[in-house]
Amino acid sequence: YGKNTIKFLRLHREGKKHFVKEVEVCAHLRLTSPQEYLEGNNSLVIPTDTIKNIVLVLAKKNGIPSLEQFAIDICNHFMTTFCQVAYVKTYVQEVPWQRLHEDGVPHIHSFIHVPDGIRFCEAEQCRNGPLIVFAGIKDLKLMKTTQSGFEGFCKNEHTTLPERHDRILCGELFCKWSYGECKDFDFDCVWKKIRECILEAFAGPPDCGEYSPSYQKTVNCIQMLVLSRVSQVQVIEVVLNNTFYNVVDMKNLGLTNDKEVLVPVEVPYGSCACTLGRK
């Protein structure tokens, strides 16, 4: 049991310069006895309102140095404070605020909401067990308008999809990875490095791109690049929900449409998923 959707903004001031972290937290506990379920005995139950208040107090006292560290702080607090807690799991999701720039100059206290992917993390721990930390990015929408195709696939009497050697590749990406032993490393730096790997593997070199023969291959390229460059990542899951675009037929309008006006196919949509780990 636990408390979901604990939303708050943490404001940190350094003189005139302000820093913000707005997050949504879910904190769930499993107790050493199920007596509240079986007997209606609530003597061990930590109220969900208390759980919410603990999260807010930790944000006040410790700040949010990184999403991962804040999730770890929550886990540590419940494990060290309540002997009846057998397991704790914390999910933290960040609202994507970025500092506003005016003529290239960063503003000291103004921010802009930039929907370029949502950062999240999870931390979980069993009593007398290891602390496990996951991190990820979701709702990251990516597109490239060429250097993508889909050919040579299995065909039978039900196949109507034509082969394409030049198409738009577009999708919404979910990526989640697990760390090995959580040593004292910079979670923010690692997360940014993984995000850069995702963008590089998807797009290819900026002057020419890189051909993608399928959504599946693109997913695997993202995973392989992350594992090759980020040693802290042990297992990485990538899900790419595809958005397809159809060229509008404008012959009846007396126009030739050379892939200049397209409409998205909203539903049904395709999805590719893969989980890859080190040996």
N, C-alpha and C positions, 0 to 999 in steps of 0.2 A: 504494500500500500504506500501511498505517498501523496505529494503535492505536485500538481502539474501547472505549467504556464505561470510561473512566478516571474513577472516582468518588472524591470526597473532600469533606471538610468543612473550610472555612477559617474559623478562629475568630480574631476581632480583639477586643482588649481596650482599653478606654479607662477606666482606673481600675477601678472596680467594675462598670461597664457593659460588657456583652459584645455583639458583633455576629456573626452567622453567615451564611455563604453555602455551601450544599451544592450541588455541581454534578456533572454528567456531561459528559465531554469526549470527542470523537472528533477525531483529528488524522490527516490523510492527506497523503501526499507523492507527487509525481511527479518523478523524477530526469531529468537531462539525457541520460542514456544508458540503454537497456533491457538493458544487458549482463548483469545478474543474471538476466533472463528468458531471453535468447537463448544466453548462454555459460556461465551458472552462475558468473560472476565477481561476487563480493560486495564488491569493494573500495570501491564508492561507497555501499553500502547502510548507512543509519543504522538500527540495530536498533530494533524497536518498543519494546523495553524502555527504550532510551535516549529515545525519543519520550515515553514515559510519565513518565520521571524529569524531563525538561525541563519538562513541563507542571506537575509538582508543585513544582519549584524556582521557576518563574515565579510560582506562587501564593504561595509563601513570600516571595519577594523583593518582588513588586509588589502582592500582595493582589489582590482582585477589585473594583476601583472600580465597574465595571459589567460585565455579561456581554459586551457588545460590545467594550469596551476590552480585556478579558482575551483575547478571540479575536484582536483586532488584535495584542496583544503576542506571542501565540504565532506568528502569521504573520510578524511582523517578526523574531522571533528566528531562525526557520529560514531566512529569506531572507538575513539578514545574517551568519549563522554558517556556513552550508554552501553553498559555491558550486555544488555538484552538484544542488541543489534547483531545479527548474524551475517547480514549482507547489505551493502548499500550500493546503489547505482545512481549516478548523476549525469544528466544531459544538460549541456549549456550551448545555446545558440545566440549568435551575435546579430544585431541589427546593423546593416552596412552603412554607417555614417563615415564620411571622409571629410577632412578639413577643407574648407572652401579656400580657393586661391583667386586672387584678383590681380590680373596682369602679372601672373607668375609669382606673386607674393602671398605666402600663406597667412590666412587670417588668424588672429589670436583667439577668437572665441566664436566663430561661425562655421557651420558644417553643412554638408549636402548629403542627401540620401542617394546612394549610388547602387542600383540593383545589379551588380556584376558578380553575383554569387554570394551565398550565405555561408559563413564559417560556423562550424559546430564541433563539439567534442563530447566524448563520453568517458567517464571513469567509473570503474566498479571494483569492488573488493569484498571477498569473503573473510570472515575472521580467521586469523592464522594463515591467510592465503596471500598471494601476490596482488599488488595493485596493478590493474590493467587499464591502459589508456588508449582510446581511439580518438582520431580527429578526422575532419573531412570538410568538404565543400559541397553544397547542393544548390539547385536552381541556377546553375551557371549556364547561360544560353550562348551557344557558339554557332557560327556560320562561316562557311567559305563557299564562294560562288562558282568555283571551278576546281580542277584537280581532284575530282571525285567521280567514281563510276561504279557500276555493278553489272558484271558480265560473267558468263560461263556458269550460271547457277542451274540447279536441277529444274527440269521442265517436264510437265506431263499434260494431260488433257484439261487440267484445271488452271494452267498457267496462262495469265493474260498480260503479265508485266513484261514490257519490252526491255531488252538489254540497253544499257546506257554507258557511254564512255566519258560523258561530260555532263555532270549534274550538280545541283546545289546540295551540299552536305550541311545539314542543320539539325541541332538537337539540344536538349536540356540535359546537362550532365550532373550525375551524383557520384561522388567519390568519397570513399571512407577507407582509412588505413589504420593499422595497429602498430604501436611502437613495441620495441623489445623491452629490455629492462629500463625503467624510467630513471635515467641518470639526470644530473643537473645540466640539461642543455636548453638552448633558447628555442622554445616552442614556436614563438612568433616567426623567427628566422626560418625554421624548418618548414612551417606552413607556407610561407611566401615562396620558398624554393620549390615546393611541390606544385603550387599553383602555376609558377613559371614553367615547370616541366609539362604540365597539362596543356597550356597554351601553345608551347613550342611543338609538342608532338602532334597536336591537332592541326596546326596551321602550316608547319614546315618553315623553311627559310623565308624571310620577308620579301625577297626579290623574286622568288619563283614558286614558292610553296612546295608541297610534296604530295604526290598522287596517293589517294586512298582508294583501294579496290573494294572496300566494304566498310560499313560501320564497325563490324567485328574487328577488322584489322586495325582501325583507328583506336579502338578501345585497348587492344593489346599493345600498341605502340606507346600509348600513354603510360600503361603499367610498367613496361620494360624500361622506359626512360626514367621514371621515378625510382625504380629499384636499382638502377645503375648509378644514379647520382646521389641518392639519399639513403645512407647506410642505416639510419635509425628505423626505417620502415621495414617491417617484417612481412606483412600481408596487406594487399591493396585490392579493394573492390571498386569496380567502375560500372555504372549503369548509364547508358546513353539512350534516352527516349527520343525517337526520331521525329522530325517534322519534315514531311515531303511537300514539294511544291510542283504544281502542274502548270505548264505553259498555257496561257489563255488563247484559244483559237479565235483569231480576229479576221478570218477570211470573209465572213459575212458582212464585216464592217469595211471591207476593201483595204485591209492593212495586212502587212506581213509582220508577224511577231517573232522576232529572232531571240527568244528567251529574254525578252526585256520586260514583259509584264507576266507575272506568275501569281498564282493564288495558293495559299497553304491548304493542305489537306489536314483538317483538324482531327477527325476521328474516322476510322480507327487509326492509331499510330503504331509504328514499330518500336521495339525496344531490344537493345542488346546488353547483356550483362556478363561479367566475367570476374572471378576472384583468382588472384595470382599471389603466390608466396614464395619465399626462399626455401631451399632445401633444408 
